[in-house]
Amino acid sequence: MKYFKEVFEKYDDLNATIQENVKAIRVVKAYVREEHEENRLRKASENIYRLFVRAENQVILNSPVMQLTVYACILFISWMGAHMVVTTSFTTGELMGLLTYCMNILISLMMISMIFVMMSMSIASAERVVEVINEEPDIVNPEDPIMEVKDGSIEFENVDFTYNKDGSGEPVLKDINLTIKSGETVGVIGGTGSGKSSLMMLISRLYDTSEGCVKVGGEDVRKYDLEVLRKEVSVVQQKNMLFSGTILENLRWGDKEASEEECIKACKLACADEFIQAMPEGYHTYIEQGGVNVSGGQRQRLCIARALLKKPKILILDDSTSAVDTATDARIRRAFAEEIPGTTKLIVSQRISSVEHADRIIVMDDGRIDGIGTHEELLQHNEIYRDVYESQTGGSGDFDEAGGQI
């Protein structure tokens, strides 16, 4: 059993290697790393092969040992029985009956020994399945959940957050205090690792705070039914996933009852209708798994349209227009302002042009809020924001290069 447990653990390494190579096949080919990845796969396969050989070496001993035992017993019984027959204390018929019963018993024991071998493999597999089944989610519904989100207002009260379950480690977010009114458009900007995405994930309760609380509609998010909360908070991430099926089927992930007219309207708001209509089959065009047959910008716009179909009270765009040109980005923001004014919109971006027209802009730095204000206010009073603005309008445009200096 020890060997079989090791084998199934090594299967994880093999599966991880295969999955990684399939997902990143273009990168592997672009960097001419096929030989390196083949060696990695071969090494993972050889590890499993060696462990299986060790396990099977133990298994193959079972049959000869059991057969040796069976025939030794038969010989012993025959020898003892012959002596007893000669001394007339045993009849020939009794000896044959005894041999028949012993053969039946010994053959059954051989079958049991094989069952134990199969059980060793089964238990090793079952333990890994049970480990997944018995995994308890960290985020669960409260006993008496709130079933309605009043509005799209958001409050952060003394929020600290770390990804470690026990709350240890360096906090990703520190002492966040923030109030966002329902229907307000708020931009969030900051460098890589500043905590922008982590801040957004707390709103839909994909994670729970380590300290403090997040309120939506005036209530702590931990008091809501999870399904109710997440229906009212739509999140569009930078790397959103499309599923195999038609465009309409993908859009209806947002609302399975949505009509084709509602889907078209959402796509027009997301500036996706134009390229969809140009496709030979329009909204019935088949999307391959992961959306590989559409561009990055098209995929992002379809995901925005899908989120809009939920008709949420809060819409979070987490750097979800990064693959879209600035003109289309501006059209999407203008459509939002005109068509869904009552929805609270949070726009996370690295580009100043994506957030400069927001009602307010939050500048994140090292897990803290460094400044809040309008575009003009931050240009005057926030050094980080001013450096970013200058780098993007007159320099490299890279947020993480202060002043655009290389």
C-alpha angles and dihedrals in degrees: 000000000000091000094046091051089054091048094055091046089054089051086069091061091049093048092046091052093049094045092048092050094047093050094044098038093126092052091048091052094042092055094039092237098141093115092049092050091045089055090050091051092046091051092050090048092049091052090056091044092054093048092047090051090052091048094046091049087063092044096051091057089065097074100048092042092051093045091048088052093048096049092042089054091048092050091047093049091046092050094046092042092051091055090048092049091050091051088049092237090114132038126225091242091053090050092052091048090050091050091050093050092046092050091052092049094046094047089051089051089053090054090049090053090054090049089056090054091052090045090056090057093042095050092050089052095041092053090059092048092047090049089062095041093050094048106121117218115237093216115060137159118271118246095255105023127194108247101199134055108217099206143327099274116131131200130184113197117192091321122186121174137186128172093228111099093223092052093246125131132050112325115244090204123032130195097337114184115173140147123199121185123226111269094017121136111223127182121209119199133171145128127282109293095015092124102255097134093040089055091053095047091059091062095062089037097243081142132018124232119257091215133009125011143269118223128200118187089359095301132100108259089229089068095058128090103256095230092049093049095048093047088059095044113063116193123195111189130198092248102039120170128237119199131222109272139072123315090253091053090051093048091051090064082084093052119359091199095051116130122229089253091056090049091051091049092051090049091051089054089050092046090241099115094080097059092038092055089050091060116096094242097031113201090000092062111130116242116210120228110292091010094274093155094062129062125256093255093048091049091052093050092050089051091051090051090049091053092048091056088067087066090218129190089223125038118192118193104191102195085309096149096053091113093045123092117249094251093055090043089056092048091052092050092047091051090051092051092050102038106033105029093148094057118094106236123201114188116193112192147148091217121086090207090063095056107025094095094049120117088244136001125214117208113206123199126173094339095311135097105253096181145349127201147091123304092263094046093051093047088057101040111021118073096193093052092045092051091050092048092050093046092051097044099040108011142038096312092229111136093208094055107079110225090353092281116153 
